[in-house]
Amino acid sequence: MNRILEEDARNVVNQDIPWEKLKNKTVMVTGASGMIGSYLVRTLVMLNEMKHMNVHVIGVVRNAKKVEKEIAEASCVEIICHDVTQPMKLEQDVHYIIHAASPASPVIMKDDPVGTVAANTLGAFYTLSLAREKNAEGYMFVSSREIYGQPGPDQEMFTEDTYGFVDPLDPRSCYPEGKKAAETMCASFRAQYGLRAMAARPAHTYGPGMSIYDGRVQADFLKNIIFNENIVMKSEGAAVRTYTYISDVVSGMFHALLKGNELAYNMADERAKVSIRELAELLIRITPERKLKLELQIPEGGTKGCAPFTLGILDSSRLRGLGWAPQYTIEEGFRRMIDYLEIEKEAGRLR
């Protein structure tokens, strides 16, 4: 296992989270081959190794070939191939369900908006129905900062009960509108059936498991860095975002799942507020040995397929009230991501 992955999993397990609630329980994670899903599964595997909690993990994936070898071969992990847009039947008990299956790449959202909205809406309905059937102790939907949309002129921060604008007739809204509908399903199952359902709303998340070819700006920048290319920006980079390292997001999810009672939790490191251009400059600054530069190549008419939001920082006070705090600064997190990519490159696993 890449040492960065192992260190991250150990770091999450060592945090003050009531892991004993998972002792001898079964946890289902959909999207277990994805960035967030694989981190969740890897953390549960490490939990068993370090604290002997005897957690049985069901990893739901569409393609078993995409599951990491270390996860697929773990004795506590059961891999099930299933399309979450279809009903799911299981004979065994399931105590917790985390629905993390969803496209996150702007390229996929642009090319397959129907599949994107279906994975969130139908996927949420069928996994919520399974949680209700199994009388699950907890259900978490992995939502997104994008549900908030574009904030008003004077609105900088989003708490869990303030919202901006999303155009429902824009095909790119397949992602935020799908997430919003799924959150409404969580609220509905919670109100009608008493299911302890909640939504995690991470801000822009980065780290190992993120493809450097997925079309997001941070992925493009990292690809430039790892292959010693100047960073090329296709916009002025004025949009302001917060970037949160993946293990901090996963830690937040377990804090909420095992400690929280609210319906929604923002997960963001407010300290890591930067514009896209500042992010590019930061990556160049923390890798001075590469002697790279920033170039602007703005196409006529702008870029397509990207989230249209220019501002809207998430307020994570509610999650911090459960004892959560991000462990890595933006500089430390991206340094870890670069170290991870270098290890993968040297091992011939980076494509």
C-alpha positions in Angstrom: 0.0 0.0 0.0 1.2 3.5 -0.8 2.5 4.9 2.5 0.4 8.0 2.2 -2.8 5.9 2.2 -1.7 3.9 5.2 -0.7 7.1 7.1 -4.0 8.7 6.3 -6.1 5.7 7.5 -4.1 5.4 10.7 -4.5 9.1 11.4 -8.3 8.9 11.1 -8.5 5.8 13.3 -6.5 7.5 16.0 -8.9 10.4 16.3 -11.5 10.8 19.0 -14.4 9.0 17.3 -16.7 6.5 19.1 -15.5 3.6 17.0 -17.0 1.1 19.5 -20.4 1.8 17.9 -19.2 -0.1 14.9 -18.0 -3.2 16.9 -19.3 -6.4 15.3 -21.4 -4.3 12.9 -21.8 -4.4 9.1 -21.1 -1.2 7.2 -22.1 -0.9 3.5 -20.2 1.7 1.3 -21.4 2.3 -2.2 -18.9 3.6 -4.7 -16.2 1.7 -2.8 -13.8 2.0 -5.7 -14.1 5.8 -5.9 -12.0 8.4 -4.1 -14.2 8.9 -1.0 -15.6 5.4 -1.0 -12.2 3.7 -1.1 -10.9 5.9 1.8 -14.0 5.0 3.9 -13.4 1.3 3.3 -9.7 1.6 3.9 -10.3 3.4 7.2 -12.6 0.6 8.3 -10.1 -2.1 7.4 -7.5 -0.2 9.4 -9.9 0.2 12.3 -10.1 -3.6 12.5 -6.4 -4.0 12.4 -5.7 -1.3 15.0 -8.7 -1.7 17.3 -10.1 -5.1 16.5 -13.6 -3.9 16.0 -14.6 -6.9 13.8 -16.4 -4.6 11.3 -17.8 -6.4 8.2 -17.5 -4.1 5.2 -19.7 -4.5 2.1 -18.2 -2.5 -0.8 -20.7 -1.9 -3.6 -19.1 -1.2 -7.0 -20.1 -1.3 -10.6 -16.7 -2.8 -11.8 -14.8 -5.1 -9.5 -11.7 -4.6 -11.5 -11.4 -1.0 -10.3 -11.2 -2.1 -6.6 -7.8 -1.6 -5.1 -6.0 -4.9 -4.5 -5.5 -4.2 -0.8 -9.2 -3.6 -0.3 -10.4 -6.5 -2.4 -8.1 -9.0 -0.5 -8.9 -7.7 3.0 -10.7 -10.5 4.9 -13.3 -8.2 6.4 -14.4 -6.8 3.0 -17.1 -8.3 0.8 -17.3 -6.8 -2.7 -20.7 -6.7 -4.4 -21.0 -5.7 -8.1 -24.3 -3.7 -8.4 -25.6 -0.7 -10.2 -27.1 1.6 -7.5 -29.7 2.9 -9.9 -31.4 -0.5 -9.5 -33.1 -2.0 -6.5 -30.9 -3.9 -4.1 -31.7 -7.0 -2.1 -29.5 -8.4 0.7 -30.1 -11.4 3.0 -27.7 -10.3 5.7 -28.1 -7.5 8.3 -26.7 -4.0 7.5 -26.2 -1.6 10.4 -24.8 1.5 8.6 -25.0 2.6 4.9 -22.9 5.3 3.3 -24.0 6.1 -0.2 -20.9 7.5 -1.9 -21.5 6.3 -5.5 -21.6 9.3 -7.8 -19.7 10.7 -10.7 -17.6 13.6 -9.6 -15.8 14.4 -12.8 -17.0 17.5 -14.9 -16.2 15.4 -18.0 -18.7 12.7 -17.0 -21.3 15.3 -15.9 -21.0 16.9 -19.3 -21.1 13.7 -21.3 -23.6 11.7 -19.2 -25.9 14.0 -17.3 -28.6 11.3 -17.1 -26.3 8.8 -15.5 -25.0 11.5 -13.1 -28.5 12.5 -11.8 -29.6 8.8 -11.7 -26.7 7.7 -9.5 -27.6 10.3 -6.9 -31.4 10.2 -7.0 -32.2 6.6 -7.7 -29.2 5.5 -5.8 -30.3 7.4 -2.8 -33.8 6.1 -3.0 -32.8 2.4 -3.2 -30.1 2.6 -0.5 -32.5 4.5 1.8 -35.1 1.9 1.2 -32.6 -0.8 2.0 -31.6 1.1 5.2 -35.2 1.2 6.2 -35.8 -2.5 5.5 -32.7 -3.4 7.6 -33.6 -1.0 10.4 -30.2 0.5 10.0 -28.6 2.5 12.9 -27.3 5.1 10.5 -27.4 6.3 6.9 -25.2 8.9 5.3 -25.6 10.4 1.8 -22.4 11.9 0.4 -23.6 15.2 -1.0 -21.7 18.2 -2.1 -20.9 21.9 -1.7 -22.6 22.3 -5.1 -26.1 22.0 -3.7 -25.7 25.5 -2.4 -25.3 27.0 -5.9 -24.2 30.5 -6.5 -24.5 32.8 -3.5 -26.1 36.2 -3.4 -24.0 39.4 -3.9 -23.2 39.8 -0.2 -23.2 36.2 0.8 -19.7 34.8 1.5 -20.5 31.8 3.8 -23.0 29.0 3.6 -24.4 27.4 6.8 -26.4 24.3 6.5 -29.7 26.2 6.2 -28.7 29.0 3.7 -28.8 28.5 0.0 -28.0 30.2 -3.3 -29.2 29.6 -6.9 -28.9 26.6 -9.1 -30.4 26.7 -12.6 -32.5 23.4 -12.8 -32.6 23.7 -16.7 -28.9 23.7 -17.1 -27.7 20.1 -17.9 -24.6 20.7 -15.8 -27.1 20.9 -12.9 -27.5 17.2 -13.1 -25.0 17.0 -10.3 -26.1 19.6 -7.8 -29.8 19.0 -8.5 -29.4 15.3 -8.1 -27.6 15.8 -4.8 -30.4 18.2 -3.6 -33.1 15.7 -4.5 -31.3 12.9 -2.7 -31.0 15.1 0.4 -34.7 15.7 0.3 -35.2 11.9 0.2 -33.0 11.7 3.4 -35.2 14.3 5.1 -38.3 12.4 3.9 -37.2 9.0 5.2 -36.1 10.6 8.4 -39.5 12.3 8.9 -41.8 9.5 7.7 -39.9 6.4 8.9 -37.7 7.6 11.7 -34.6 6.6 9.8 -31.4 8.2 11.2 -30.4 9.6 7.8 -28.0 12.5 7.2 -26.1 14.2 4.4 -22.4 15.0 4.4 -21.6 18.2 2.4 -17.9 18.3 1.6 -16.4 21.2 -0.1 -13.8 20.7 -2.9 -12.0 17.6 -1.8 -8.6 16.5 -3.1 -6.1 13.7 -2.3 -5.1 10.2 -3.2 -7.7 8.5 -5.3 -8.5 11.6 -7.3 -7.7 11.0 -11.0 -5.4 13.7 -12.4 -7.4 13.3 -15.6 -10.9 14.0 -14.3 -11.2 17.5 -15.6 -11.3 19.4 -12.4 -8.8 22.3 -12.1 -7.0 20.8 -9.1 -6.5 17.6 -11.1 -5.2 19.5 -14.1 -2.8 21.5 -12.0 -1.5 18.3 -10.3 -1.0 16.6 -13.6 1.1 19.6 -14.7 3.2 19.4 -11.5 3.8 15.7 -11.6 4.9 15.7 -15.2 7.0 18.9 -14.8 4.8 21.0 -17.0 4.0 24.7 -16.6 0.5 25.1 -15.2 -1.9 26.3 -17.9 -5.0 28.1 -16.8 -8.0 28.5 -19.1 -9.7 31.3 -17.1 -8.7 34.2 -14.9 -9.0 31.9 -11.9 -11.1 34.3 -9.9 -13.5 31.7 -8.4 -12.9 31.3 -4.7 -13.0 27.8 -3.1 -12.0 25.9 0.0 -10.0 22.8 -0.5 -10.2 20.0 2.1 -7.8 17.0 2.2 -9.5 13.7 1.7 -8.7 12.1 5.1 -10.0 15.2 6.9 -13.3 14.8 5.0 -13.5 11.1 5.8 -12.8 11.9 9.5 -15.7 14.4 9.3 -18.0 11.8 7.9 -17.3 9.4 10.7 -17.6 12.1 13.3 -21.1 13.0 11.9 -22.2 9.4 11.4 -21.2 8.2 14.9 -21.7 11.4 16.9 -24.2 13.6 15.1 -27.9 13.9 15.1 -28.5 16.7 12.5 -29.7 16.1 9.0 -26.8 17.9 7.2 -23.2 18.7 8.0 -20.8 20.9 6.0 -17.3 19.6 5.8 -14.7 22.2 4.9 -11.5 23.8 6.0 -12.3 27.5 6.1 -8.6 28.2 6.5 -7.9 26.9 3.0 -9.8 29.6 1.1 -8.1 30.4 -2.2 -8.9 31.5 -5.7 -8.2 29.0 -8.5 -5.3 31.2 -9.5 -3.9 31.3 -6.0 -4.1 27.5 -5.9 -2.0 27.3 -9.1 0.5 29.7 -7.5 0.6 27.7 -4.3 1.4 24.5 -6.1 4.2 26.1 -8.0 5.5 27.6 -4.7 5.6 24.3 -2.8 7.5 22.6 -5.6 10.3 25.1 -6.3 12.7 22.4 -7.4 10.6 21.9 -10.5 11.0 25.6 -11.7 7.5 25.7 -13.2 5.6 28.8 -14.3 1.9 29.8 -14.6 0.5 30.4 -18.1 -2.8 31.9 -19.0 -4.5 30.4 -22.1 -8.2 31.6 -22.0 -10.3 30.2 -24.9 -12.7 32.5 -26.6 -16.1 32.0 -25.1 -14.7 30.6 -21.8 -14.8 27.0 -20.6 -17.7 24.6 -20.5 -18.7 21.9 -18.1 -17.3 23.5 -15.0 -19.3 24.5 -11.9 -20.5 28.1 -12.5 -20.1 29.1 -8.8 -17.6 31.9 -8.1 -17.9 32.1 -4.3 -19.6 30.4 -1.4 -17.5 29.2 1.5 -18.9 26.5 3.7 -19.2 27.1 7.4 -18.3 23.9 9.2 -19.1 25.1 12.7 -21.8 22.4 13.2 -19.3 19.6 12.5 -16.6 21.3 14.6 -19.1 21.2 17.5 -18.8 17.4 17.4 -15.0 17.7 18.0 -13.9 17.6 14.3 -11.0 19.6 13.1 -9.0 19.4 9.9 -5.5 18.0 10.4 -3.8 19.3 7.3 -3.3 22.8 6.0 -3.8 23.3 2.2 0.0 23.3 1.8 0.5 20.1 3.7 -2.4 18.4 2.0 -1.3 19.2 -1.5 2.3 18.2 -0.6 1.0 14.8 0.5 -1.0 14.5 -2.7 2.2 15.2 -4.7 4.2 12.7 -2.6 1.5 10.1 -3.3 1.6 10.7 -7.0 5.4 10.5 -7.1 5.2 7.1 -5.4 2.6 5.9 -7.8 4.6 7.2 -10.8 7.8 5.5 -9.6 5.9 2.3 -9.2 4.5 2.5 -12.7 0.9 2.8 -11.5 0.3 6.4 -12.6 -1.4 6.6 -16.0 
